[in-house]
Amino acid sequence: MSMTQKKKITIIGAGFGGLQVIKTLANNPAFEITVIDKTNHHLFQPLLYQVATAVLSPADIAIPSRSITTDYKNVKILMGYVDKIDFERKEVFFSGKSETYDYLVLAIGAQTSYFGNDEWKKHSFGLKNLKDALAIRKRILLSFEEAELAGDQGIAKKLLNYVIIGGGPTGVELAGSIAELSHNIIRKDFRLIDPAMTKVTLIEAGPKLLPSFDESSSEFTKRKLEKRGVEVLLNSPVKSIDDEGVFLNDRKIESKTVIWAAGVEASSLTRSFPFEKDRAGRLVVDQYCNVKGQSDIFAIGDVASFSENLKRPLPGVSPVAMQQGRYIGQFIKNKEKGKSTKPFQYFDKGNMATIGRTDAVAELGSLKLKGLFGWLGWLFVHLVYQVGFKNKLSTLTSWVWSYLTFRAGARLIQEDVNH
């Protein structure tokens, strides 16, 4: 097949979904693949909270996209921000350049949602990328240093008051990890303050933690967090956030460190597209993961709203994006060969969330694991899905060292990280 006959596939985003499309079509002489991403790396987002709490370093959970695609001769990586897409001309514009396509895969991801209260953003930290994680890590570590410098217990208590909003997996994992950091890992490192005076408050607007989990898993999680000193507030919608802290219906919680883990929404780029969207701004896709009415445009992962034959759209989690990515790669190959493809069906492998050292919950179909067995299952799954042998090895080494020594090795305060 000559170069002019190759089908041009443009993929926007090198996350979990985009990477699976790339791997499925890699080194296939029928396709010329261009990947456009605003960063130069693939990020293992489920472990972002461990970077934020100084357990892992950024390089443990991120790998350069070019390293992944080195041996894929039909793949071209371009780092840039997509400005707009001309869907009639089939052209993507980014960073002063443009690329045409025969097939377009939108794997853009999502951004933190404040549910219409965007003014809260300047008073809190989100957690969607490495910059966010490093900003949180800097704020947490600085708060301990400032408390030690002040040498005053009253000031220290105010500085070491952390509020996390959102009782899903990210919120639960952050709360447990901050509590563990302060009560166990760094407690002996300070002389003028006791880091164990740290107060962690986890706020959830709904009636239970981990809403997508079984009731028993949610109750277990709440109990284990409280045992670690975390105050869990359920049925507590946030009314306001300012420089002083968080306002609820019946109280104000003073805090200089508020972390928002309550929801995501479509990016402004996604919202600009002239296609059908759901309430969160995600693109509505059909049973083949095509954007509705567009046979040459696909949307996967957080940017897509897939609800064909389902009571509710598929969640924005990595297994969904990965399965959709592999499906689309195969769909395109079949289409070019004149073959049909069955509609996409998601195979639910279950839910997992870690609470802290030796405690996690894992639901794998009818199998429900809690405590140590859930934690071991969580460790295994997250190591398996890490990309790159170096990342697997460095993550495992950091975990083993942290487990055996009760230490966190990534406690550098970087001056170039700003919130």
TORKOL-4160 file (C-alpha; in steps of 0.2 Angstrom, whole numbers, padded with zeros to 4 digits, m for minus):
419
<pt num="1" X="0000" Y="0000" Z="0000"/>
<pt num="2" X="0007" Y="0017" Z="m0005"/>
<pt num="3" X="0009" Y="0031" Z="0007"/>
<pt num="4" X="m0005" Y="0041" Z="m0002"/>
<pt num="5" X="m0017" Y="0027" Z="0002"/>
<pt num="6" X="m0014" Y="0026" Z="0020"/>
<pt num="7" X="m0028" Y="0031" Z="0031"/>
<pt num="8" X="m0024" Y="0046" Z="0042"/>
<pt num="9" X="m0030" Y="0044" Z="0060"/>
<pt num="10" X="m0028" Y="0058" Z="0072"/>
<pt num="11" X="m0029" Y="0055" Z="0091"/>
<pt num="12" X="m0031" Y="0069" Z="0103"/>
<pt num="13" X="m0025" Y="0064" Z="0120"/>
<pt num="14" X="m0012" Y="0051" Z="0125"/>
<pt num="15" X="m0021" Y="0045" Z="0141"/>
<pt num="16" X="m0028" Y="0027" Z="0144"/>
<pt num="17" X="m0040" Y="0027" Z="0130"/>
<pt num="18" X="m0029" Y="0036" Z="0117"/>
<pt num="19" X="m0014" Y="0024" Z="0121"/>
<pt num="20" X="m0025" Y="0008" Z="0118"/>
<pt num="21" X="m0030" Y="0015" Z="0101"/>
<pt num="22" X="m0012" Y="0018" Z="0097"/>
<pt num="23" X="m0006" Y="0000" Z="0103"/>
<pt num="24" X="m0021" Y="m0008" Z="0093"/>
<pt num="25" X="m0016" Y="0001" Z="0077"/>
<pt num="26" X="0003" Y="0001" Z="0079"/>
<pt num="27" X="0014" Y="m0004" Z="0065"/>
<pt num="28" X="m0001" Y="m0007" Z="0054"/>
<pt num="29" X="0005" Y="m0002" Z="0036"/>
<pt num="30" X="m0013" Y="0004" Z="0032"/>
<pt num="31" X="m0013" Y="0018" Z="0044"/>
<pt num="32" X="m0004" Y="0034" Z="0048"/>
<pt num="33" X="m0007" Y="0039" Z="0066"/>
<pt num="34" X="m0004" Y="0057" Z="0073"/>
<pt num="35" X="m0006" Y="0059" Z="0092"/>
<pt num="36" X="m0008" Y="0077" Z="0098"/>
<pt num="37" X="m0007" Y="0079" Z="0117"/>
<pt num="38" X="m0004" Y="0095" Z="0128"/>
<pt num="39" X="0009" Y="0086" Z="0138"/>
<pt num="40" X="0024" Y="0075" Z="0133"/>
<pt num="41" X="0019" Y="0060" Z="0144"/>
<pt num="42" X="0006" Y="0047" Z="0148"/>
<pt num="43" X="0000" Y="0049" Z="0166"/>
<pt num="44" X="m0006" Y="0035" Z="0177"/>
<pt num="45" X="m0020" Y="0045" Z="0186"/>
<pt num="46" X="m0026" Y="0033" Z="0199"/>
<pt num="47" X="m0009" Y="0036" Z="0208"/>
<pt num="48" X="m0009" Y="0055" Z="0207"/>
<pt num="49" X="m0015" Y="0055" Z="0226"/>
<pt num="50" X="0002" Y="0046" Z="0231"/>
<pt num="51" X="0012" Y="0060" Z="0222"/>
<pt num="52" X="0001" Y="0073" Z="0231"/>
<pt num="53" X="0005" Y="0065" Z="0248"/>
<pt num="54" X="0024" Y="0062" Z="0245"/>
<pt num="55" X="0023" Y="0043" Z="0243"/>
<pt num="56" X="0028" Y="0043" Z="0225"/>
<pt num="57" X="0038" Y="0055" Z="0213"/>
<pt num="58" X="0030" Y="0061" Z="0197"/>
<pt num="59" X="0042" Y="0050" Z="0187"/>
<pt num="60" X="0035" Y="0034" Z="0196"/>
<pt num="61" X="0018" Y="0037" Z="0188"/>
<pt num="62" X="0022" Y="0046" Z="0171"/>
<pt num="63" X="0031" Y="0040" Z="0156"/>
<pt num="64" X="0036" Y="0050" Z="0140"/>
<pt num="65" X="0024" Y="0046" Z="0126"/>
<pt num="66" X="0038" Y="0045" Z="0114"/>
<pt num="67" X="0046" Y="0031" Z="0125"/>
<pt num="68" X="0030" Y="0021" Z="0123"/>
<pt num="69" X="0029" Y="0023" Z="0104"/>
<pt num="70" X="0048" Y="0022" Z="0100"/>
<pt num="71" X="0045" Y="0005" Z="0090"/>
<pt num="72" X="0029" Y="0011" Z="0082"/>
<pt num="73" X="0035" Y="0017" Z="0065"/>
<pt num="74" X="0018" Y="0023" Z="0060"/>
<pt num="75" X="0015" Y="0034" Z="0075"/>
<pt num="76" X="0019" Y="0052" Z="0076"/>
<pt num="77" X="0018" Y="0062" Z="0093"/>
<pt num="78" X="0015" Y="0080" Z="0093"/>
<pt num="79" X="0015" Y="0091" Z="0109"/>
<pt num="80" X="0003" Y="0105" Z="0108"/>
<pt num="81" X="m0014" Y="0113" Z="0113"/>
<pt num="82" X="m0029" Y="0110" Z="0101"/>
<pt num="83" X="m0037" Y="0127" Z="0097"/>
<pt num="84" X="m0051" Y="0121" Z="0086"/>
<pt num="85" X="m0057" Y="0108" Z="0074"/>
<pt num="86" X="m0064" Y="0110" Z="0057"/>
<pt num="87" X="m0075" Y="0095" Z="0056"/>
<pt num="88" X="m0081" Y="0099" Z="0038"/>
<pt num="89" X="m0063" Y="0100" Z="0032"/>
<pt num="90" X="m0057" Y="0087" Z="0043"/>
<pt num="91" X="m0043" Y="0097" Z="0050"/>
<pt num="92" X="m0037" Y="0099" Z="0068"/>
<pt num="93" X="m0028" Y="0116" Z="0073"/>
<pt num="94" X="m0015" Y="0116" Z="0087"/>
<pt num="95" X="m0001" Y="0127" Z="0092"/>
<pt num="96" X="0000" Y="0136" Z="0076"/>
<pt num="97" X="0000" Y="0120" Z="0065"/>
<pt num="98" X="m0014" Y="0109" Z="0058"/>
<pt num="99" X="m0017" Y="0090" Z="0054"/>
<pt num="100" X="m0030" Y="0083" Z="0043"/>
<pt num="101" X="m0038" Y="0066" Z="0046"/>
<pt num="102" X="m0049" Y="0052" Z="0039"/>
<pt num="103" X="m0053" Y="0046" Z="0057"/>
<pt num="104" X="m0053" Y="0057" Z="0072"/>
<pt num="105" X="m0052" Y="0050" Z="0090"/>
<pt num="106" X="m0056" Y="0062" Z="0104"/>
<pt num="107" X="m0048" Y="0056" Z="0120"/>
<pt num="108" X="m0047" Y="0073" Z="0128"/>
<pt num="109" X="m0051" Y="0068" Z="0146"/>
<pt num="110" X="m0061" Y="0080" Z="0158"/>
<pt num="111" X="m0057" Y="0094" Z="0170"/>
<pt num="112" X="m0062" Y="0097" Z="0188"/>
<pt num="113" X="m0080" Y="0103" Z="0190"/>
<pt num="114" X="m0086" Y="0115" Z="0203"/>
<pt num="115" X="m0104" Y="0113" Z="0198"/>
<pt num="116" X="m0106" Y="0131" Z="0193"/>
<pt num="117" X="m0096" Y="0138" Z="0207"/>
<pt num="118" X="m0080" Y="0142" Z="0198"/>
<pt num="119" X="m0075" Y="0156" Z="0210"/>
<pt num="120" X="m0071" Y="0141" Z="0222"/>
<pt num="121" X="m0057" Y="0136" Z="0211"/>
<pt num="122" X="m0045" Y="0150" Z="0218"/>
<pt num="123" X="m0048" Y="0144" Z="0236"/>
<pt num="124" X="m0045" Y="0125" Z="0233"/>
<pt num="125" X="m0034" Y="0112" Z="0224"/>
<pt num="126" X="m0040" Y="0100" Z="0211"/>
<pt num="127" X="m0032" Y="0084" Z="0207"/>
<pt num="128" X="m0032" Y="0080" Z="0188"/>
<pt num="129" X="m0013" Y="0081" Z="0183"/>
<pt num="130" X="0005" Y="0081" Z="0189"/>
<pt num="131" X="0004" Y="0100" Z="0191"/>
<pt num="132" X="m0011" Y="0098" Z="0203"/>
<pt num="133" X="m0003" Y="0084" Z="0213"/>
<pt num="134" X="0014" Y="0094" Z="0215"/>
<pt num="135" X="0004" Y="0109" Z="0220"/>
<pt num="136" X="m0005" Y="0099" Z="0234"/>
<pt num="137" X="0011" Y="0091" Z="0239"/>
<pt num="138" X="0020" Y="0108" Z="0241"/>
<pt num="139" X="0005" Y="0115" Z="0251"/>
<pt num="140" X="0005" Y="0100" Z="0263"/>
<pt num="141" X="0023" Y="0100" Z="0266"/>
<pt num="142" X="0024" Y="0119" Z="0268"/>
<pt num="143" X="0010" Y="0118" Z="0281"/>
<pt num="144" X="0021" Y="0107" Z="0292"/>
<pt num="145" X="0036" Y="0118" Z="0289"/>
<pt num="146" X="0026" Y="0134" Z="0293"/>
<pt num="147" X="0019" Y="0126" Z="0309"/>
<pt num="148" X="0036" Y="0121" Z="0315"/>
<pt num="149" X="0043" Y="0138" Z="0311"/>
<pt num="150" X="0029" Y="0146" Z="0321"/>
<pt num="151" X="0032" Y="0135" Z="0336"/>
<pt num="152" X="0015" Y="0139" Z="0342"/>
<pt num="153" X="0002" Y="0125" Z="0345"/>
<pt num="154" X="m0013" Y="0137" Z="0341"/>
<pt num="155" X="m0006" Y="0142" Z="0324"/>
<pt num="156" X="0000" Y="0125" Z="0320"/>
<pt num="157" X="m0018" Y="0118" Z="0323"/>
<pt num="158" X="m0025" Y="0130" Z="0310"/>
<pt num="159" X="m0011" Y="0127" Z="0297"/>
<pt num="160" X="m0013" Y="0108" Z="0299"/>
<pt num="161" X="m0032" Y="0107" Z="0296"/>
<pt num="162" X="m0035" Y="0099" Z="0279"/>
<pt num="163" X="m0052" Y="0098" Z="0271"/>
<pt num="164" X="m0056" Y="0086" Z="0256"/>
<pt num="165" X="m0072" Y="0088" Z="0247"/>
<pt num="166" X="m0079" Y="0073" Z="0238"/>
<pt num="167" X="m0081" Y="0055" Z="0245"/>
<pt num="168" X="m0077" Y="0045" Z="0230"/>
<pt num="169" X="m0061" Y="0035" Z="0228"/>
<pt num="170" X="m0050" Y="0050" Z="0226"/>
<pt num="171" X="m0057" Y="0059" Z="0241"/>
<pt num="172" X="m0056" Y="0043" Z="0252"/>
<pt num="173" X="m0038" Y="0039" Z="0246"/>
<pt num="174" X="m0032" Y="0057" Z="0249"/>
<pt num="175" X="m0040" Y="0058" Z="0266"/>
<pt num="176" X="m0032" Y="0041" Z="0272"/>
<pt num="177" X="m0015" Y="0046" Z="0264"/>
<pt num="178" X="m0014" Y="0063" Z="0273"/>
<pt num="179" X="m0019" Y="0055" Z="0289"/>
<pt num="180" X="m0006" Y="0042" Z="0288"/>
<pt num="181" X="0008" Y="0055" Z="0282"/>
<pt num="182" X="0004" Y="0065" Z="0298"/>
<pt num="183" X="0001" Y="0052" Z="0311"/>
<pt num="184" X="0014" Y="0040" Z="0306"/>
<pt num="185" X="0026" Y="0044" Z="0292"/>
<pt num="186" X="0033" Y="0061" Z="0298"/>
<pt num="187" X="0028" Y="0062" Z="0316"/>
<pt num="188" X="0046" Y="0059" Z="0323"/>
<pt num="189" X="0054" Y="0072" Z="0311"/>
<pt num="190" X="0048" Y="0088" Z="0320"/>
<pt num="191" X="0053" Y="0095" Z="0336"/>
<pt num="192" X="0042" Y="0110" Z="0340"/>
<pt num="193" X="0025" Y="0103" Z="0334"/>
<pt num="194" X="0017" Y="0086" Z="0334"/>
<pt num="195" X="0011" Y="0082" Z="0316"/>
<pt num="196" X="m0002" Y="0070" Z="0324"/>
<pt num="197" X="m0012" Y="0086" Z="0329"/>
<pt num="198" X="m0017" Y="0087" Z="0310"/>
<pt num="199" X="m0035" Y="0086" Z="0307"/>
<pt num="200" X="m0042" Y="0079" Z="0291"/>
<pt num="201" X="m0060" Y="0082" Z="0287"/>
<pt num="202" X="m0068" Y="0072" Z="0272"/>
<pt num="203" X="m0085" Y="0080" Z="0266"/>
<pt num="204" X="m0098" Y="0071" Z="0256"/>
<pt num="205" X="m0114" Y="0079" Z="0250"/>
<pt num="206" X="m0122" Y="0062" Z="0248"/>
<pt num="207" X="m0127" Y="0049" Z="0261"/>
<pt num="208" X="m0112" Y="0037" Z="0260"/>
<pt num="209" X="m0094" Y="0037" Z="0255"/>
<pt num="210" X="m0089" Y="0028" Z="0238"/>
<pt num="211" X="m0107" Y="0030" Z="0231"/>
<pt num="212" X="m0104" Y="0017" Z="0217"/>
<pt num="213" X="m0099" Y="0003" Z="0230"/>
<pt num="214" X="m0109" Y="m0009" Z="0240"/>
<pt num="215" X="m0116" Y="m0002" Z="0257"/>
<pt num="216" X="m0105" Y="m0014" Z="0267"/>
<pt num="217" X="m0089" Y="m0007" Z="0258"/>
<pt num="218" X="m0094" Y="0011" Z="0261"/>
<pt num="219" X="m0097" Y="0008" Z="0279"/>
<pt num="220" X="m0080" Y="m0002" Z="0281"/>
<pt num="221" X="m0072" Y="0013" Z="0273"/>
<pt num="222" X="m0080" Y="0026" Z="0284"/>
<pt num="223" X="m0075" Y="0016" Z="0300"/>
<pt num="224" X="m0057" Y="0013" Z="0294"/>
<pt num="225" X="m0055" Y="0032" Z="0290"/>
<pt num="226" X="m0062" Y="0037" Z="0307"/>
<pt num="227" X="m0050" Y="0025" Z="0315"/>
<pt num="228" X="m0036" Y="0034" Z="0307"/>
<pt num="229" X="m0042" Y="0051" Z="0314"/>
<pt num="230" X="m0052" Y="0057" Z="0299"/>
<pt num="231" X="m0068" Y="0066" Z="0302"/>
<pt num="232" X="m0081" Y="0060" Z="0289"/>
<pt num="233" X="m0096" Y="0072" Z="0286"/>
<pt num="234" X="m0110" Y="0064" Z="0276"/>
<pt num="235" X="m0126" Y="0073" Z="0269"/>
<pt num="236" X="m0115" Y="0089" Z="0270"/>
<pt num="237" X="m0116" Y="0099" Z="0254"/>
<pt num="238" X="m0104" Y="0113" Z="0253"/>
<pt num="239" X="m0112" Y="0131" Z="0252"/>
<pt num="240" X="m0096" Y="0141" Z="0250"/>
<pt num="241" X="m0077" Y="0141" Z="0250"/>
<pt num="242" X="m0066" Y="0156" Z="0253"/>
<pt num="243" X="m0048" Y="0160" Z="0260"/>
<pt num="244" X="m0053" Y="0155" Z="0277"/>
<pt num="245" X="m0061" Y="0138" Z="0274"/>
<pt num="246" X="m0077" Y="0129" Z="0269"/>
<pt num="247" X="m0095" Y="0134" Z="0274"/>
<pt num="248" X="m0108" Y="0120" Z="0276"/>
<pt num="249" X="m0126" Y="0122" Z="0281"/>
<pt num="250" X="m0123" Y="0121" Z="0300"/>
<pt num="251" X="m0105" Y="0126" Z="0302"/>
<pt num="252" X="m0089" Y="0133" Z="0295"/>
<pt num="253" X="m0073" Y="0123" Z="0294"/>
<pt num="254" X="m0057" Y="0134" Z="0295"/>
<pt num="255" X="m0043" Y="0128" Z="0283"/>
<pt num="256" X="m0029" Y="0134" Z="0272"/>
<pt num="257" X="m0029" Y="0118" Z="0263"/>
<pt num="258" X="m0045" Y="0113" Z="0254"/>
<pt num="259" X="m0044" Y="0099" Z="0241"/>
<pt num="260" X="m0059" Y="0097" Z="0229"/>
<pt num="261" X="m0062" Y="0079" Z="0223"/>
<pt num="262" X="m0080" Y="0081" Z="0220"/>
<pt num="263" X="m0083" Y="0079" Z="0201"/>
<pt num="264" X="m0077" Y="0082" Z="0183"/>
<pt num="265" X="m0084" Y="0090" Z="0168"/>
<pt num="266" X="m0080" Y="0092" Z="0150"/>
<pt num="267" X="m0066" Y="0104" Z="0144"/>
<pt num="268" X="m0070" Y="0121" Z="0136"/>
<pt num="269" X="m0064" Y="0113" Z="0120"/>
<pt num="270" X="m0076" Y="0099" Z="0121"/>
<pt num="271" X="m0090" Y="0111" Z="0125"/>
<pt num="272" X="m0086" Y="0121" Z="0109"/>
<pt num="273" X="m0090" Y="0106" Z="0098"/>
<pt num="274" X="m0107" Y="0106" Z="0088"/>
<pt num="275" X="m0112" Y="0089" Z="0094"/>
<pt num="276" X="m0125" Y="0082" Z="0106"/>
<pt num="277" X="m0119" Y="0083" Z="0124"/>
<pt num="278" X="m0125" Y="0077" Z="0141"/>
<pt num="279" X="m0128" Y="0088" Z="0156"/>
<pt num="280" X="m0109" Y="0087" Z="0161"/>
<pt num="281" X="m0105" Y="0093" Z="0143"/>
<pt num="282" X="m0098" Y="0076" Z="0138"/>
<pt num="283" X="m0101" Y="0070" Z="0119"/>
<pt num="284" X="m0115" Y="0058" Z="0117"/>
<pt num="285" X="m0109" Y="0043" Z="0107"/>
<pt num="286" X="m0118" Y="0028" Z="0099"/>
<pt num="287" X="m0116" Y="0010" Z="0101"/>
<pt num="288" X="m0100" Y="0010" Z="0091"/>
<pt num="289" X="m0092" Y="0024" Z="0101"/>
<pt num="290" X="m0095" Y="0036" Z="0087"/>
<pt num="291" X="m0100" Y="0054" Z="0091"/>
<pt num="292" X="m0119" Y="0054" Z="0086"/>
<pt num="293" X="m0121" Y="0057" Z="0068"/>
<pt num="294" X="m0102" Y="0056" Z="0064"/>
<pt num="295" X="m0096" Y="0040" Z="0057"/>
<pt num="296" X="m0078" Y="0046" Z="0056"/>
<pt num="297" X="m0077" Y="0054" Z="0073"/>
<pt num="298" X="m0075" Y="0044" Z="0090"/>
<pt num="299" X="m0075" Y="0049" Z="0108"/>
<pt num="300" X="m0069" Y="0038" Z="0122"/>
<pt num="301" X="m0066" Y="0039" Z="0141"/>
<pt num="302" X="m0070" Y="0055" Z="0151"/>
<pt num="303" X="m0075" Y="0065" Z="0136"/>
<pt num="304" X="m0089" Y="0052" Z="0130"/>
<pt num="305" X="m0106" Y="0049" Z="0137"/>
<pt num="306" X="m0110" Y="0031" Z="0132"/>
<pt num="307" X="m0127" Y="0025" Z="0138"/>
<pt num="308" X="m0133" Y="0013" Z="0124"/>
<pt num="309" X="m0144" Y="m0001" Z="0133"/>
<pt num="310" X="m0138" Y="0006" Z="0150"/>
<pt num="311" X="m0148" Y="0014" Z="0164"/>
<pt num="312" X="m0134" Y="0027" Z="0166"/>
<pt num="313" X="m0119" Y="0032" Z="0156"/>
<pt num="314" X="m0103" Y="0022" Z="0159"/>
<pt num="315" X="m0092" Y="0030" Z="0173"/>
<pt num="316" X="m0076" Y="0040" Z="0169"/>
<pt num="317" X="m0064" Y="0027" Z="0175"/>
<pt num="318" X="m0048" Y="0020" Z="0166"/>
<pt num="319" X="m0055" Y="0003" Z="0162"/>
<pt num="320" X="m0069" Y="0010" Z="0152"/>
<pt num="321" X="m0057" Y="0021" Z="0142"/>
<pt num="322" X="m0045" Y="0007" Z="0139"/>
<pt num="323" X="m0058" Y="m0005" Z="0133"/>
<pt num="324" X="m0066" Y="0008" Z="0122"/>
<pt num="325" X="m0048" Y="0012" Z="0115"/>
<pt num="326" X="m0045" Y="m0006" Z="0110"/>
<pt num="327" X="m0063" Y="m0007" Z="0103"/>
<pt num="328" X="m0061" Y="0008" Z="0092"/>
<pt num="329" X="m0044" Y="0002" Z="0085"/>
<pt num="330" X="m0052" Y="m0014" Z="0080"/>
<pt num="331" X="m0067" Y="m0006" Z="0073"/>
<pt num="332" X="m0057" Y="0005" Z="0061"/>
<pt num="333" X="m0046" Y="m0010" Z="0056"/>
<pt num="334" X="m0062" Y="m0020" Z="0052"/>
<pt num="335" X="m0070" Y="m0006" Z="0043"/>
<pt num="336" X="m0056" Y="m0003" Z="0031"/>
<pt num="337" X="m0056" Y="m0022" Z="0028"/>
<pt num="338" X="m0075" Y="m0021" Z="0024"/>
<pt num="339" X="m0079" Y="m0031" Z="0040"/>
<pt num="340" X="m0093" Y="m0027" Z="0052"/>
<pt num="341" X="m0090" Y="m0025" Z="0071"/>
<pt num="342" X="m0102" Y="m0029" Z="0085"/>
<pt num="343" X="m0108" Y="m0014" Z="0096"/>
<pt num="344" X="m0096" Y="m0010" Z="0111"/>
<pt num="345" X="m0100" Y="m0019" Z="0127"/>
<pt num="346" X="m0091" Y="m0014" Z="0143"/>
<pt num="347" X="m0084" Y="m0028" Z="0154"/>
<pt num="348" X="m0085" Y="m0022" Z="0172"/>
<pt num="349" X="m0070" Y="m0028" Z="0181"/>
<pt num="350" X="m0076" Y="m0020" Z="0197"/>
<pt num="351" X="m0071" Y="m0006" Z="0209"/>
<pt num="352" X="m0057" Y="m0003" Z="0220"/>
<pt num="353" X="m0051" Y="0011" Z="0233"/>
<pt num="354" X="m0037" Y="0011" Z="0245"/>
<pt num="355" X="m0040" Y="0018" Z="0263"/>
<pt num="356" X="m0022" Y="0017" Z="0269"/>
<pt num="357" X="m0008" Y="0005" Z="0274"/>
<pt num="358" X="m0015" Y="m0013" Z="0273"/>
<pt num="359" X="m0033" Y="m0007" Z="0271"/>
<pt num="360" X="m0043" Y="m0006" Z="0255"/>
<pt num="361" X="m0060" Y="m0011" Z="0247"/>
<pt num="362" X="m0061" Y="m0021" Z="0231"/>
<pt num="363" X="m0077" Y="m0027" Z="0223"/>
<pt num="364" X="m0075" Y="m0039" Z="0209"/>
<pt num="365" X="m0092" Y="m0045" Z="0203"/>
<pt num="366" X="m0099" Y="m0054" Z="0218"/>
<pt num="367" X="m0082" Y="m0055" Z="0226"/>
<pt num="368" X="m0080" Y="m0042" Z="0239"/>
<pt num="369" X="m0063" Y="m0040" Z="0248"/>
<pt num="370" X="m0060" Y="m0028" Z="0262"/>
<pt num="371" X="m0044" Y="m0024" Z="0273"/>
<pt num="372" X="m0028" Y="m0033" Z="0270"/>
<pt num="373" X="m0034" Y="m0044" Z="0255"/>
<pt num="374" X="m0042" Y="m0029" Z="0247"/>
<pt num="375" X="m0026" Y="m0019" Z="0249"/>
<pt num="376" X="m0016" Y="m0033" Z="0241"/>
<pt num="377" X="m0028" Y="m0034" Z="0227"/>
<pt num="378" X="m0027" Y="m0016" Z="0225"/>
<pt num="379" X="m0008" Y="m0016" Z="0224"/>
<pt num="380" X="m0008" Y="m0030" Z="0212"/>
<pt num="381" X="m0020" Y="m0022" Z="0200"/>
<pt num="382" X="m0011" Y="m0005" Z="0200"/>
<pt num="383" X="0006" Y="m0013" Z="0197"/>
<pt num="384" X="m0001" Y="m0023" Z="0182"/>
<pt num="385" X="m0009" Y="m0008" Z="0174"/>
<pt num="386" X="0006" Y="0004" Z="0176"/>
<pt num="387" X="0014" Y="0007" Z="0159"/>
<pt num="388" X="0033" Y="0003" Z="0157"/>
<pt num="389" X="0044" Y="m0009" Z="0167"/>
<pt num="390" X="0054" Y="0005" Z="0175"/>
<pt num="391" X="0038" Y="0013" Z="0182"/>
<pt num="392" X="0032" Y="m0004" Z="0189"/>
<pt num="393" X="0049" Y="m0007" Z="0197"/>
<pt num="394" X="0051" Y="0011" Z="0204"/>
<pt num="395" X="0033" Y="0011" Z="0211"/>
<pt num="396" X="0035" Y="m0007" Z="0219"/>
<pt num="397" X="0051" Y="m0001" Z="0227"/>
<pt num="398" X="0044" Y="0014" Z="0234"/>
<pt num="399" X="0029" Y="0005" Z="0241"/>
<pt num="400" X="0040" Y="m0009" Z="0249"/>
<pt num="401" X="0052" Y="0004" Z="0256"/>
<pt num="402" X="0037" Y="0015" Z="0263"/>
<pt num="403" X="0028" Y="m0001" Z="0270"/>
<pt num="404" X="0044" Y="m0007" Z="0279"/>
<pt num="405" X="0050" Y="0009" Z="0286"/>
<pt num="406" X="0035" Y="0020" Z="0288"/>
<pt num="407" X="0043" Y="0033" Z="0277"/>
<pt num="408" X="0038" Y="0044" Z="0262"/>
<pt num="409" X="0053" Y="0047" Z="0250"/>
<pt num="410" X="0046" Y="0061" Z="0239"/>
<pt num="411" X="0046" Y="0075" Z="0252"/>
<pt num="412" X="0055" Y="0089" Z="0242"/>
<pt num="413" X="0046" Y="0106" Z="0241"/>
<pt num="414" X="0048" Y="0112" Z="0223"/>
<pt num="415" X="0049" Y="0131" Z="0222"/>
<pt num="416" X="0043" Y="0132" Z="0204"/>
<pt num="417" X="0026" Y="0124" Z="0208"/>
<pt num="418" X="0013" Y="0137" Z="0211"/>
<pt num="419" X="m0006" Y="0136" Z="0214"/>
